[in-house]
Amino acid sequence: MHTEDVLAAVGSGVWQWDAATEEIAVDALAAHLLGLQDGAGTYRTAAVRACLHAADYVSVSAEVELAAAEGTVAEQLVRVVGPDGSVRRTLRARIAPRPEGRINGTLHEVPVGGNRPGRPPRDWRRAREAFLLDAGRALAEADSTQEVLRVASTLSMPGFSPDGLAVYGVDSDRLSVIGHHGQEVIDPSILDMPLSADYPAAVVARTGQAVYLPTPRSYAERFPATWPLVRPYGRVSWSYLPLTVAGTTIGAWMAAFREPVEFTPDERAVLTTVARMLGQALARAGQHDSERALSDGLQHTMLPARKPDVTGMAVAARYVPTGGGLQVGGDWYDVIDLPSGRTAIVIGDVQGHDVRAAGIMGQLRIALRAYAAEGHGPDAVLSRASRFLAGLGRTSADARFATCLYAEVDPLTGTLEMVRAGHPEPAVRLGDGTTILRRTAVGLPLGIEPDADYPTTRMVLEPGEVLLLCTDGLIETGGHDLDTGWSRLSRALTAGPAGDLEVLADSLVEAVHGPASHQTTGPLADRREDDMALVLLRRDPDGPTCAVPVRRTMLTISQDDPGQIRAARADIRALLHDWSSPDQVESAVLLVSEAVTNVLVHTDGDAVLLAQVTGMPGTRRLHVDVGDRSDEMPHPRDPGEMASSGRGLLLMEELADAWGVDPRGDGKATWFELYEAVPPAGDGD
């Protein structure tokens, strides 16, 4: 006698569900029970759906999917309805998976109004859905393995919360615990084992099928070798589920319970859903952990191996990554010992925030070190670096450019020869705390024009002054542009403690990015808009500190860049930011503009501006010196009403407290002085 005949004799029909083709095959009795008029045969799932109550069809199709995923047997009560929606009969559907991927089952009629196992109350279903939504959100937000494990340890499932959890990871042919909760001490043989071990988690990792052990007896019978290791923990039910990502089992998840759990279809559905989310979260976290390790490795190898040091000067440096993606970018700094005994300070920014930008940055840093070690001057070093970077781009899509500032420092005299390739200008905090931008000549960013020239600017760092070099990540963040960003940074540099450069460096980063643990390397806890680098250099006093405060700035205005006159005016305003007479400040700005313009119009050379403020507030003196290489001396004259020039010396005579023209061996210098005028005290009105 065939099996179908035996089942028919006891009133059970047979059906077979093929999820791949969306077809259901039924025998004659199953067709009768379902109300299929055409009798035995193969039907589309839509035809069977029409015979069942809508809610019951959703439940039984979910059970079919669960049985296919886990290889487990399940039962479900379903209601057969007529064309008018009325319930005709209730069937018990038994679901059993087959090796070939199909789902076999039986249908048997049960008395109407009987118990409906596997149909949890509606409130429980809502609680389950709320739990799964919350668990999914928490696991999606976890960005590290430890955070995922922390979330997993706090999962409280509705009606059957686990008391102990363990997450296992597969590594080659071994299975090891990567996190656990609820048991302080675990037997070493359970912590790490061969994948072939006769242990539930190992079986799950090998087969990809869940293992449910509802009672201690079921555990002892199925896994007698490991039962003595598990018994001391006092649990009575266990579930072991595979952690699967893209069809690959990456580990197993164990949930143990002190209260008995039957592992009904609804309970297994919750556990299976959590296991899927947990597997995806662990895969994402593992990728993030790998990215962080790669980021740390890149930063460790690309930043200077030793703490920056310049003899006779104090140096502090910081690199802060973005915190996003691989947390690497193209910003870097370096301090290079030169064959001449001097020191070069380099800071730069390669276009982009990805691994390729970081790789190009490493190559460019090595190239700059090599060119500097050959003894080339600053301009030649950047010219060669630009040619090198331009050669790295095999195609236009590969081409990257970089901004860079290279400064050669003579610590004995405080002289810096500076070359700038499209990089933000340096800033100087003067001895009395005033901060000004040091206007320097600029060339094209590296890599744009292989044969580009880079003009050199010479400046002197006086004892006690602090030089700031930085990338644009320290300036243009938080919605700031270049101007407002510099204003914010200047205030922070002025207010910071210049006596300790390490503290000052931290205060600058905090002023821009907010409080954080600012390290030279390593990712920050909070996300940054852009990575950034900064270097602070202070010339230590080489003798007794002068009792009279001095502010000084020097600037070269070239014939081919008259726009630097604006920079000269800005420097004078910065020097006189706290001058008591606003009218004198405007007079100084006007006289500087006239003196520099006179050089550019009437000579063929550049104008060299040197401005210096000395004395105590209220009695200070401004001395401005504008030099050129022409021997022709200027003479006062009457320009007439319609003349466009000839008023410079007349303005000097009218506005300056003292002025003059001094011949020099290689040209002349026009100078003027202003003495701070203290406004008269108010009359009390």
NUVEX-178335 format. One line per 5 residues: number of its first residue (from 1); their letters; for each residue x, y, z of C-alpha. Coordinates in steps of 0.1 Angstrom, whole numbers, plus 5000, padded with zeros to 4 digits. Layout:
N
NUM> A> X,Y,Z; ...
//
This chain:
685
1> MHTED> 5000,5000,5000; 5013,5035,4991; 5018,5062,5017; 4992,5083,5000; 4966,5055,5004
6> VLAAV> 4975,5052,5041; 4971,5090,5046; 4939,5090,5027; 4925,5063,5049; 4930,5085,5080
11> GSGVW> 4916,5116,5062; 4949,5133,5054; 4956,5148,5020; 4991,5153,5005; 5005,5185,4990
16> QWDAA> 5039,5196,4977; 5050,5233,4976; 5077,5244,4952; 5087,5280,4961; 5110,5283,4931
21> TEEIA> 5082,5278,4905; 5054,5291,4928; 5034,5259,4922; 5016,5236,4946; 5008,5200,4937
26> VDALA> 4979,5183,4956; 4963,5148,4956; 4926,5143,4953; 4918,5145,4990; 4939,5176,4995
31> AHLLG> 4921,5192,4965; 4888,5183,4981; 4898,5197,5015; 4910,5230,4999; 4879,5233,4977
36> LQDGA> 4898,5230,4944; 4871,5220,4919; 4895,5204,4894; 4907,5177,4917; 4943,5164,4920
41> GTYRT> 4969,5183,4900; 4994,5212,4901; 4981,5246,4908; 4996,5281,4909; 5000,5295,4944
46> AAVRA> 4975,5322,4935; 4948,5295,4931; 4955,5280,4965; 4956,5315,4981; 4921,5321,4969
51> CLHAA> 4909,5291,4989; 4924,5302,5022; 4918,5330,5047; 4942,5358,5038; 4958,5360,5072
56> DYVSV> 4963,5322,5073; 4979,5321,5038; 5004,5347,5050; 5012,5326,5081; 5016,5293,5062
61> SAEVE> 5037,5308,5035; 5060,5322,5062; 5062,5288,5078; 5071,5273,5044; 5100,5298,5040
66> LAAAE> 5111,5291,5076; 5111,5254,5070; 5131,5258,5038; 5157,5280,5056; 5160,5258,5087
71> GTVAE> 5152,5223,5075; 5126,5220,5103; 5091,5206,5105; 5062,5228,5114; 5024,5228,5118
76> QLVRV> 4999,5255,5111; 4961,5258,5113; 4945,5273,5082; 4909,5282,5074; 4893,5273,5041
81> VGPDG> 4869,5300,5029; 4842,5300,5002; 4836,5326,4974; 4816,5347,4999; 4845,5347,5025
86> SVRRT> 4827,5324,5050; 4848,5298,5067; 4840,5263,5054; 4865,5242,5074; 4897,5244,5094
91> LRARI> 4927,5223,5083; 4959,5213,5101; 4988,5218,5077; 5019,5199,5084; 5051,5213,5067
96> APRPE> 5082,5192,5061; 5112,5201,5039; 5127,5178,5013; 5164,5176,5003; 5157,5187,4968
101> GRING> 5144,5221,4980; 5106,5213,4978; 5083,5214,5008; 5061,5184,5014; 5031,5184,5037
106> TLHEV> 4998,5170,5047; 4963,5185,5053; 4939,5171,5079; 4905,5186,5089; 4901,5195,5125
111> PVGGN> 4869,5204,5144; 4858,5240,5139; 4864,5261,5171; 4892,5239,5183; 4925,5252,5197
116> RPGRP> 4946,5271,5172; 4983,5263,5181; 5008,5286,5166; 4985,5315,5164; 4998,5340,5190
121> PRDWR> 4976,5368,5203; 4975,5400,5183; 4992,5419,5211; 5021,5395,5210; 5025,5399,5173
126> RAREA> 5026,5437,5177; 5052,5433,5204; 5073,5411,5182; 5071,5435,5153; 5082,5464,5176
131> FLLDA> 5110,5444,5190; 5123,5434,5155; 5121,5471,5144; 5141,5482,5174; 5166,5455,5171
136> GRALA> 5171,5462,5134; 5177,5499,5141; 5202,5492,5169; 5222,5467,5149; 5222,5489,5118
141> EADST> 5237,5518,5139; 5264,5496,5154; 5297,5503,5136; 5321,5480,5154; 5322,5444,5164
146> QEVLR> 5322,5453,5201; 5291,5475,5195; 5273,5448,5177; 5280,5424,5205; 5268,5449,5231
151> VASTL> 5235,5454,5212; 5231,5416,5210; 5236,5412,5247; 5207,5436,5254; 5181,5420,5231
156> SMPGF> 5150,5413,5251; 5126,5392,5229; 5089,5394,5237; 5079,5365,5259; 5111,5344,5257
161> SPDGL> 5142,5366,5265; 5175,5346,5265; 5196,5345,5296; 5228,5337,5279; 5243,5346,5245
166> AVYGV> 5273,5337,5225; 5285,5346,5191; 5309,5323,5172; 5330,5332,5142; 5344,5309,5116
171> DSDRL> 5381,5312,5109; 5394,5287,5083; 5387,5253,5099; 5380,5265,5134; 5351,5280,5154
176> SVIGH> 5358,5305,5182; 5337,5327,5205; 5341,5364,5196; 5317,5376,5222; 5294,5363,5250
181> HGQEV> 5270,5374,5276; 5255,5358,5307; 5283,5336,5317; 5315,5349,5332; 5335,5317,5328
186> IDPSI> 5334,5295,5298; 5351,5262,5293; 5382,5267,5270; 5371,5238,5248; 5339,5258,5240
191> LDMPL> 5357,5290,5234; 5377,5276,5205; 5371,5243,5187; 5376,5226,5153; 5348,5232,5129
196> SADYP> 5343,5194,5128; 5335,5192,5166; 5303,5175,5178; 5290,5207,5193; 5258,5225,5183
201> AAVVA> 5275,5257,5171; 5299,5238,5150; 5271,5217,5135; 5253,5249,5126; 5284,5265,5111
206> RTGQA> 5291,5234,5090; 5256,5229,5077; 5240,5263,5078; 5209,5248,5095; 5196,5259,5129
211> VYLPT> 5196,5236,5159; 5168,5239,5185; 5171,5221,5218; 5140,5228,5239; 5149,5206,5269
216> PRSYA> 5180,5194,5287; 5171,5158,5277; 5171,5168,5240; 5205,5183,5244; 5220,5153,5262
221> ERFPA> 5206,5129,5237; 5217,5148,5206; 5251,5160,5219; 5262,5137,5247; 5299,5146,5244
226> TWPLV> 5294,5183,5251; 5264,5181,5274; 5286,5178,5306; 5302,5212,5296; 5269,5229,5292
231> RPYGR> 5250,5215,5321; 5267,5236,5349; 5253,5268,5334; 5217,5259,5345; 5199,5266,5312
236> VSWSY> 5170,5245,5301; 5165,5255,5264; 5190,5264,5236; 5188,5277,5201; 5218,5278,5177
241> LPLTV> 5213,5297,5145; 5236,5303,5115; 5249,5338,5108; 5247,5339,5071; 5258,5367,5047
246> AGTTI> 5254,5364,5009; 5249,5327,5012; 5280,5321,5033; 5279,5311,5069; 5303,5333,5088
251> GAWMA> 5295,5320,5123; 5268,5309,5147; 5246,5326,5174; 5236,5308,5206; 5207,5319,5227
256> AFREP> 5202,5300,5260; 5172,5302,5283; 5166,5295,5320; 5128,5291,5314; 5116,5264,5290
261> VEFTP> 5110,5275,5254; 5091,5253,5230; 5104,5271,5199; 5071,5275,5182; 5071,5286,5146
266> DERAV> 5066,5322,5157; 5095,5320,5182; 5117,5304,5156; 5107,5331,5131; 5118,5358,5156
271> LTTVA> 5151,5341,5163; 5158,5335,5126; 5151,5372,5118; 5174,5384,5146; 5202,5360,5134
276> RMLGQ> 5200,5374,5099; 5202,5409,5111; 5230,5400,5135; 5250,5383,5107; 5246,5414,5085
281> ALARA> 5256,5437,5113; 5287,5416,5121; 5298,5416,5085; 5294,5454,5083; 5313,5458,5116
286> GQHDS> 5340,5435,5105; 5345,5456,5073; 5346,5488,5094; 5371,5472,5118; 5393,5463,5088
291> ERALS> 5390,5498,5074; 5400,5513,5108; 5430,5489,5109; 5440,5499,5074; 5435,5536,5083
296> DGLQH> 5457,5533,5114; 5484,5515,5093; 5484,5541,5066; 5486,5570,5090; 5513,5553,5110
301> TMLPA> 5535,5547,5079; 5528,5580,5062; 5533,5604,5091; 5568,5612,5105; 5583,5583,5124
306> RKPDV> 5596,5606,5151; 5582,5636,5169; 5590,5668,5148; 5620,5686,5162; 5640,5717,5151
311> TGMAV> 5671,5727,5171; 5665,5760,5188; 5628,5760,5181; 5597,5744,5196; 5575,5724,5172
316> AARYV> 5540,5708,5176; 5520,5690,5149; 5486,5674,5145; 5469,5652,5120; 5431,5647,5124
321> PTGGG> 5413,5623,5100; 5378,5628,5087; 5362,5599,5106; 5344,5588,5076; 5349,5559,5052
326> LQVGG> 5384,5546,5056; 5392,5577,5076; 5422,5585,5054; 5428,5614,5031; 5455,5633,5014
331> DWYDV> 5466,5657,5042; 5501,5653,5056; 5530,5671,5072; 5567,5664,5075; 5599,5677,5091
336> IDLPS> 5631,5670,5071; 5667,5674,5081; 5686,5689,5052; 5723,5684,5042; 5730,5721,5049
341> GRTAI> 5721,5716,5085; 5689,5735,5082; 5654,5719,5085; 5625,5718,5060; 5589,5718,5072
346> VIGDV> 5564,5705,5047; 5526,5705,5048; 5503,5695,5020; 5469,5682,5008; 5464,5658,4980
351> QGHDV> 5430,5661,4962; 5404,5636,4974; 5395,5616,5006; 5401,5580,4997; 5427,5553,4997
356> RAAGI> 5441,5566,4964; 5446,5601,4978; 5464,5586,5008; 5486,5564,4985; 5495,5594,4963
361> MGQLR> 5502,5614,4995; 5527,5587,5006; 5545,5587,4972; 5546,5625,4971; 5560,5627,5006
366> IALRA> 5588,5603,4997; 5596,5622,4966; 5598,5655,4984; 5621,5640,5010; 5643,5626,4982
371> YAAEG> 5645,5660,4964; 5652,5678,4996; 5680,5653,5005; 5697,5661,4972; 5702,5696,4984
376> HGPDA> 5679,5715,4961; 5664,5749,4971; 5627,5752,4981; 5616,5763,4946; 5635,5734,4929
381> VLSRA> 5621,5709,4953; 5585,5719,4945; 5591,5721,4908; 5605,5686,4908; 5576,5674,4930
386> SRFLA> 5550,5689,4906; 5567,5671,4876; 5566,5639,4896; 5530,5642,4906; 5519,5650,4870
391> GLGRT> 5536,5618,4859; 5516,5596,4883; 5483,5602,4864; 5482,5576,4836; 5449,5590,4824
396> SADAR> 5429,5622,4830; 5407,5602,4854; 5437,5592,4875; 5452,5627,4876; 5454,5643,4910
401> FATCL> 5468,5676,4922; 5481,5687,4955; 5486,5719,4974; 5518,5722,4994; 5538,5747,5015
406> YAEVD> 5576,5740,5018; 5596,5761,5042; 5634,5759,5048; 5642,5771,5083; 5675,5785,5096
411> PLTGT> 5671,5782,5134; 5701,5804,5141; 5686,5835,5125; 5650,5826,5124; 5650,5830,5086
416> LEMVR> 5625,5810,5066; 5626,5806,5028; 5590,5797,5019; 5575,5783,4987; 5537,5779,4983
421> AGHPE> 5519,5757,4957; 5483,5768,4959; 5483,5761,4997; 5467,5783,5024; 5490,5811,5036
426> PAVRL> 5508,5808,5069; 5498,5828,5099; 5521,5843,5126; 5512,5850,5162; 5535,5879,5172
431> GDGTT> 5552,5884,5205; 5523,5904,5220; 5496,5879,5208; 5485,5897,5177; 5479,5873,5148
436> ILRRT> 5484,5882,5112; 5485,5863,5079; 5520,5863,5063; 5514,5872,5027; 5536,5850,5005
441> AVGLP> 5540,5845,4968; 5521,5815,4954; 5524,5791,4925; 5501,5766,4909; 5492,5734,4929
446> LGIEP> 5515,5705,4923; 5507,5682,4894; 5488,5708,4872; 5517,5721,4852; 5548,5699,4852
451> DADYP> 5572,5728,4844; 5557,5753,4868; 5579,5778,4887; 5575,5785,4923; 5586,5820,4937
456> TTRMV> 5603,5821,4970; 5593,5844,4999; 5618,5851,5027; 5606,5860,5062; 5621,5862,5096
461> LEPGE> 5605,5846,5127; 5614,5867,5157; 5620,5852,5191; 5587,5843,5208; 5567,5844,5176
466> VLLLC> 5546,5814,5166; 5542,5803,5129; 5511,5783,5120; 5510,5761,5089; 5478,5742,5082
471> TDGLI> 5456,5726,5055; 5422,5739,5046; 5405,5713,5068; 5414,5736,5098; 5399,5766,5080
476> ETGGH> 5369,5757,5059; 5348,5736,5082; 5315,5742,5099; 5301,5763,5070; 5330,5787,5070
481> DLDTG> 5347,5800,5038; 5384,5810,5036; 5378,5845,5050; 5355,5837,5079; 5375,5805,5086
486> WSRLS> 5407,5825,5090; 5390,5849,5113; 5379,5821,5136; 5413,5805,5135; 5431,5838,5142
491> RALTA> 5410,5844,5173; 5418,5809,5185; 5455,5814,5178; 5455,5848,5196; 5437,5834,5226
496> GPAGD> 5456,5802,5229; 5486,5796,5253; 5517,5803,5232; 5540,5790,5260; 5531,5754,5254
501> LEVLA> 5527,5745,5217; 5512,5711,5224; 5484,5727,5244; 5480,5754,5217; 5477,5728,5190
506> DSLVE> 5450,5710,5209; 5431,5743,5215; 5432,5751,5177; 5417,5717,5168; 5391,5720,5195
511> AVHGP> 5382,5755,5184; 5374,5742,5149; 5361,5706,5155; 5349,5707,5191; 5362,5687,5221
516> ASHQT> 5378,5654,5212; 5408,5633,5219; 5431,5649,5194; 5460,5626,5186; 5487,5629,5159
521> TGPLA> 5474,5596,5145; 5444,5575,5149; 5407,5580,5143; 5385,5604,5163; 5353,5593,5179
526> DRRED> 5332,5619,5161; 5329,5625,5124; 5349,5653,5107; 5340,5672,5075; 5375,5671,5062
531> DMALV> 5409,5657,5074; 5434,5683,5084; 5470,5688,5094; 5488,5716,5112; 5523,5725,5123
536> LLRRD> 5532,5751,5149; 5568,5765,5150; 5580,5789,5177; 5615,5805,5177; 5627,5803,5213
541> PDGPT> 5643,5835,5227; 5681,5833,5224; 5688,5860,5249; 5671,5883,5274; 5636,5892,5264
546> CAVPV> 5633,5927,5251; 5613,5949,5275; 5597,5968,5247; 5570,5948,5227; 5577,5946,5190
551> RRTML> 5553,5938,5161; 5568,5933,5127; 5557,5922,5092; 5575,5920,5059; 5561,5916,5025
556> TISQD> 5573,5916,4989; 5549,5931,4963; 5560,5920,4928; 5555,5938,4895; 5534,5910,4881
561> DPGQI> 5511,5907,4911; 5498,5942,4920; 5469,5926,4938; 5493,5921,4967; 5488,5958,4975
566> RAARA> 5455,5946,4991; 5475,5921,5012; 5498,5950,5023; 5469,5970,5035; 5455,5940,5054
571> DIRAL> 5488,5934,5071; 5489,5971,5083; 5454,5968,5097; 5463,5936,5115; 5494,5953,5131
576> LHDWS> 5473,5982,5142; 5442,5962,5153; 5443,5978,5188; 5457,6012,5178; 5439,6039,5198
581> SPDQV> 5432,6063,5169; 5411,6048,5140; 5420,6079,5119; 5457,6071,5122; 5450,6035,5111
586> ESAVL> 5433,6047,5080; 5461,6072,5074; 5487,6044,5077; 5468,6021,5052; 5465,6050,5027
591> LVSEA> 5502,6059,5030; 5513,6023,5025; 5491,6019,4995; 5506,6052,4980; 5542,6042,4987
596> VTNVL> 5539,6007,4973; 5520,6019,4942; 5547,6045,4936; 5573,6018,4934; 5553,5996,4910
601> VHTDG> 5544,6025,4887; 5577,6044,4885; 5603,6015,4887; 5608,5982,4871; 5613,5962,4903
606> DAVLL> 5594,5949,4932; 5585,5967,4964; 5597,5954,4997; 5575,5964,5027; 5588,5963,5063
611> AQVTG> 5564,5975,5090; 5572,5976,5127; 5553,5987,5158; 5573,5993,5190; 5565,6007,5224
616> MPGTR> 5538,6003,5250; 5501,6009,5243; 5493,6047,5242; 5529,6056,5233; 5536,6033,5204
621> RLHVD> 5553,6041,5171; 5546,6027,5137; 5576,6027,5113; 5570,6017,5077; 5598,6012,5052
626> VGDRS> 5591,6006,5014; 5622,5998,4995; 5630,5993,4958; 5661,5989,4937; 5658,6022,4917
631> DEMPH> 5684,6049,4924; 5660,6077,4912; 5649,6098,4941; 5613,6111,4943; 5606,6148,4945
636> PRDPG> 5575,6166,4958; 5556,6185,4930; 5523,6201,4923; 5502,6175,4905; 5475,6199,4894
641> EMASS> 5438,6193,4897; 5434,6167,4869; 5466,6147,4875; 5463,6110,4883; 5497,6109,4902
646> GRGLL> 5521,6130,4921; 5502,6132,4954; 5521,6105,4974; 5547,6127,4990; 5522,6154,4996
651> LMEEL> 5501,6129,5016; 5532,6118,5035; 5538,6155,5044; 5502,6159,5055; 5495,6127,5073
656> ADAWG> 5528,6113,5087; 5544,6124,5119; 5578,6119,5102; 5589,6107,5068; 5618,6106,5044
661> VDPRG> 5636,6089,5015; 5669,6072,5023; 5693,6061,4996; 5708,6026,4999; 5736,6007,4982
666> DGKAT> 5712,5988,4959; 5683,6014,4957; 5663,6035,4982; 5637,6033,5008; 5607,6056,5014
671> WFELY> 5597,6056,5050; 5572,6072,5073; 5563,6071,5110; 5531,6075,5130; 5530,6081,5168
676> EAVPP> 5500,6067,5186; 5477,6095,5196; 5456,6088,5227; 5421,6103,5224; 5415,6131,5249
681> AGDGD> 5395,6122,5280; 5358,6129,5278; 5345,6160,5294; 5318,6141,5312; 5289,6154,5290
//
